[in-house]
Amino acid sequence: MTMKKIFYFILLIAGALCTTDTIAQSAAAPQKFRQNPDLKKVGTTPAKVRSIDSLLQSFVDQKKVPCVVGFVAKGGNVVYKKAFGWKDLENKVPATVDDYYIMFSQTKAVTSVAFMTLVEKGLVKVDDPVAKYFPEISDKVVTAVHPDGTYDTRPVSRPMTFAHLLSHSSGLGAGLVGKIRQIERQKADSTRKASGEATASTPDGQRTGGTGSARYLKDEMLALAKYPLGFDPGSEWNYHVSTNMLAYMIERISGKPLREYVKETILVPLGMNDTDWYFEPEKLSRFVKVYSAVNGNLEPAPNRFSEATISKNQTYAEGAIGLNGPIDDYAKFCQMLLNKGTFNGKRILKPETIDQMTKINQLPEKNSGGKGFQFGLGFELYNAEKKPTPEVSNSAFAWGGLYGTEYIIDPENDLIALFYINMARKETLVPKFLSKAYQLFR
């Protein structure tokens, strides 16, 4: 029996023999955020809170970002929730904590939790082969690609499981597969140009790459499954597309569209009423506008991702990106995870399932994430070798989105912290914010 299986077995027994203390802790977990708590009782001071104000305002003043919003809660007490800067720089519309942000890959964690609800229902197991539910999935690994686009393969050393999808170690679309698809695209473009055929328009909705033509996630995943894998499942880390396949598996196993299943199992129960893949037209004004940093200035950038959420003809929703909303909503999701699966009086997952997702590294020691990089079932796992700032505990887990939305969940410190901007990720800003967030209580 492998160490991972032994750990899973221990978690299963622990869940079955749940102690009175564990039940009491779960019941005591905050089910609502306590706004405006007494700072002294929570363990901080107004001066420490103001230090975060100064930091975030400096990001705006130095034109590093047009706007920023921060959120910190300890034990369910919201110690910090403020926005700075401009939602619309040209028209001087101030940013607020209620603004909508494009969350991109923060969608992945929600999709991962949605899948684990299927596991708890007994409809699937984490270590089940994906082929059990999707026989079309490849069992070959590409070994060479020829100039004409043909390629050589070999059998996989092990079947792809759902754990591989959850940890981005499935091999889907990885390595030489990208070269195969590139050659195919070039051939298709040449054929269209030769025939005078116009390029197909892109359907509505946020989508990976922004150039897909599928109206449903199913169509893209069926097309992807025709290719071999880029590496043996579990042998490497290749980010992103695995969560889209996981989302399609949610649809196949639950029998419901991804959006419908996620809303009924996560968003609605948690009260995340402003978070969705797409919205009514009047909601477009809730989004912060996008800017790019150019030679020390902020210049307007296309708002295509927020505009893509507004349509009456939406059919496409993917699991890797697409959710959007305010920081307060996603904080509820983070607090649910910190609470070991409960918030708003609703249980989304069991404590042992949260542990399974956030305490077991699924990747080989050496992987493309770099030294010390670890990933569980849906989240990066921080450890002594790799974390954003020294104050973060080794039990913390986190992830973020392309446009600079970040979150961290730290059980050891009973803390969640979220940091939202709306520009290409500014990793250097996040550690500064997190350091100040932890210093609130030191």
Number of C-alpha atoms within 10 A of each C-alpha: 5 7 8 13 11 11 14 17 12 13 17 15 12 13 15 10 10 13 11 9 9 13 11 10 13 19 13 10 19 20 19 15 19 15 13 11 14 14 17 9 8 16 12 16 15 12 10 16 17 13 15 22 17 10 15 24 18 15 17 16 14 11 15 18 26 29 29 26 24 26 21 23 22 23 19 22 19 20 25 23 19 17 23 22 23 20 25 19 19 10 8 10 12 16 21 20 17 17 19 25 24 31 27 23 22 25 23 29 22 21 26 23 25 24 25 25 20 17 15 14 9 9 11 20 17 18 13 14 19 25 15 11 13 15 11 13 23 21 21 20 25 22 16 15 16 11 9 10 14 11 15 12 15 13 14 18 14 13 20 25 20 25 24 29 28 28 28 26 29 31 27 30 23 23 16 19 23 14 17 22 15 13 17 15 12 11 13 12 14 12 12 14 11 9 8 9 10 9 9 10 9 13 19 22 25 26 23 16 6 14 12 14 14 17 16 16 21 21 13 17 20 15 10 20 18 11 20 27 29 23 25 21 24 22 19 24 26 21 19 21 23 26 28 23 28 26 29 26 20 25 19 15 15 14 10 13 19 22 21 11 18 22 18 12 18 22 22 13 17 25 17 19 13 19 22 18 23 27 19 10 12 8 14 16 14 16 22 26 23 27 21 18 16 9 7 10 13 16 14 14 12 11 13 12 17 26 18 20 24 19 14 11 9 18 16 22 26 28 33 26 25 26 24 25 22 23 26 21 19 24 22 23 23 24 29 26 25 27 24 21 23 25 25 15 13 15 18 23 21 18 23 20 21 20 17 19 25 22 20 16 20 23 21 15 15 14 16 13 15 11 11 15 21 25 26 22 28 23 24 22 25 25 17 11 10 15 20 16 14 13 16 23 17 18 16 24 27 23 18 23 21 18 19 23 28 24 25 25 24 21 19 12 16 15 23 27 25 27 22 26 26 27 21 15 17 16 11 9 17 19 16 15 19 24 16 18 26 19 15 24 14 10
